[in-house]
Amino acid sequence: MAKRISREQKEIEAYKTIIDEMFKIAGHDVTFDDIKNRTDDWYNQWTITEYQFMEWTIWGQDYIKKTFRCNKIIAKRKMSMMGLNYGLKLQIIDNTCHPFM
């Protein structure tokens, strides 16, 4: 019989998957294992566009809802913290059609 993993281990694995997906969506050939022991500002070395960031956020919310069986509000909050703590530097492409500019 397989041993169940703890909730903490499940969260760590989920966060690794989410970070890997961020690099994949942004088009960078990097994984979590490549950056896990780095102490420099690795998150500023690569960029992600606003649209890619939104795509990653939506993907992450769905992934968190399925993995942890939580509601949309909790998933959104967790992804907001992921974006704040581990998100890449945003690259703004066009200011003319941005709704808040």
C-alpha positions as CSV (number, residue, x, y, z in Angstrom):
1,M,0.0,0.0,0.0
2,A,1.4,3.4,-1.0
3,K,2.1,5.8,1.8
4,R,0.1,9.0,1.7
5,I,2.1,12.2,1.5
6,S,1.5,15.0,4.0
7,R,-0.3,18.2,3.2
8,E,2.9,20.1,3.4
9,Q,4.6,17.8,0.9
10,K,1.6,18.1,-1.3
11,E,1.8,21.9,-1.2
12,I,5.5,21.9,-2.0
13,E,5.0,19.6,-5.0
14,A,2.1,21.8,-6.2
15,Y,4.1,25.0,-5.9
16,K,6.9,23.4,-7.9
17,T,4.4,22.5,-10.6
18,I,3.0,26.0,-10.6
19,I,6.4,27.6,-10.9
20,D,7.4,25.2,-13.7
21,E,4.2,26.1,-15.5
22,M,5.0,29.8,-15.2
23,F,8.3,29.4,-16.9
24,K,6.7,27.2,-19.6
25,I,3.9,29.8,-20.3
26,A,6.5,32.6,-20.4
27,G,8.5,30.7,-22.9
28,H,11.7,30.2,-20.8
29,D,13.6,26.9,-20.7
30,V,14.0,26.9,-16.9
31,T,12.5,24.7,-14.2
32,F,12.1,25.0,-10.4
33,D,15.1,22.7,-9.9
34,D,17.3,25.2,-11.8
35,I,16.4,28.1,-9.5
36,K,15.7,26.5,-6.1
37,N,19.2,27.2,-4.6
38,R,19.8,30.6,-6.2
39,T,20.1,33.6,-3.9
40,D,20.3,36.3,-6.6
41,D,17.3,38.1,-8.1
42,W,16.5,35.3,-10.6
43,Y,12.9,36.6,-10.9
44,N,14.2,39.8,-12.5
45,Q,16.3,38.0,-15.1
46,W,13.3,36.7,-17.0
47,T,10.1,38.5,-17.9
48,I,6.5,37.5,-18.5
49,T,3.9,39.6,-20.3
50,E,0.7,40.7,-18.7
51,Y,-1.3,38.3,-20.9
52,Q,1.0,35.3,-20.1
53,F,0.7,36.3,-16.4
54,M,-3.1,36.3,-16.6
55,E,-3.0,32.9,-18.4
56,W,-0.7,31.5,-15.7
57,T,-2.9,32.9,-12.9
58,I,-6.0,31.3,-14.4
59,W,-4.2,28.0,-14.9
60,G,-2.9,28.1,-11.4
61,Q,-6.3,28.8,-9.8
62,D,-7.8,25.8,-11.6
63,Y,-4.9,23.6,-10.6
64,I,-5.1,24.7,-6.9
65,K,-8.9,24.1,-6.9
66,K,-8.4,20.5,-8.3
67,T,-5.4,19.6,-6.2
68,F,-6.5,21.0,-2.8
69,R,-10.3,20.7,-3.4
70,C,-10.9,24.3,-2.3
71,N,-13.2,27.0,-3.6
72,K,-12.4,29.8,-6.1
73,I,-11.8,32.5,-3.5
74,I,-9.1,30.5,-1.7
75,A,-7.5,29.4,-5.0
76,K,-7.4,33.0,-6.2
77,R,-5.8,34.1,-2.9
78,K,-3.2,31.4,-3.1
79,M,-2.3,32.3,-6.7
80,S,-2.1,36.0,-5.8
81,M,0.5,35.2,-3.2
82,M,2.4,32.9,-5.6
83,G,2.5,35.8,-8.2
84,L,3.6,38.2,-5.5
85,N,6.3,36.0,-4.0
86,Y,7.6,34.0,-7.1
87,G,6.2,35.8,-10.2
88,L,8.5,37.0,-12.9
89,K,9.0,40.6,-13.8
90,L,6.1,41.9,-15.8
91,Q,6.8,43.2,-19.3
92,I,4.2,45.7,-20.4
93,I,3.8,45.5,-24.2
94,D,1.3,48.2,-25.1
95,N,0.0,51.0,-22.8
96,T,-2.5,52.4,-25.3
97,C,-5.1,49.6,-24.9
98,H,-4.6,48.9,-21.2
99,P,-7.9,49.5,-19.4
100,F,-6.3,51.2,-16.4
101,M,-4.0,53.6,-18.2
